[in-house]
Amino acid sequence: METQIKTKNFGAYIDRTIKVIKQNYLQAFKEIDVDLTTEQWVILDSLYQENGVSQTDLASGSFKNAPTVSRIIDLLCKKGLTERQRFENDRRRHKIFLTQKGKMTYEKAYPIVVGLREKGWQNLSDEDYGHFLRIMNQIFQNFEVKE
C-alpha cells in the first residue's frame, strides 16, 4: 500500500475519468440520434472552428497522431459529415471540409456538449481549471518523448 501512495497512481484516475466522460458523451449523442464518438466530435469541432484545414493541422490541433486522424476522417466521410479535397499544388495532401450534413450534426450536438462540459465542471472554479490545466500539462511534459 505504501508503494501506491509513493508512486501516485494517477493514471488509473485519468483513465477512469476519461471512460466516464466518454460514456456520458456517447449516451447523450445517442439520445439525440447523433452517430458520433468523442474522437469524431473533436475533429468535427475543429473543422467547425476552421473548415478546410489539412489532416496534419487537425492532428496537431486535436492531440492525435496522423494515422488516427486519417481513420477518423475516413469514418466521417463515410457518414457524409466531411469531405476531402486535394491541395491545388500538392496532390498528396488534402484539405478537410465539413459537409452541410456535418455542420447540421455539429449544431445539433453542440448544445449537448456544452451541457456536458458544464456538468463536468460543476462545483469547480476557474482557479481549479487553471490548476487542472497546469497539472495535466506538467504530467504530459514529464512523459513527452523528446527527440
Buried (B, 14 or more C-beta within 10 A) or exposed (E): EEEEEEEEEEEEEEEEEEEEBEEBBBEBBEEEEBEBBBBBBBBBBBBBEEBEBBBEBBBBBBEBEEEEBBEBBEBBBEBEBBBBEEEEEEEEEBBBBBBEEBBEBBEBBBEBBEEBEEEEEEEEEEEEEEEEEEEEEEEEEEEEEEE
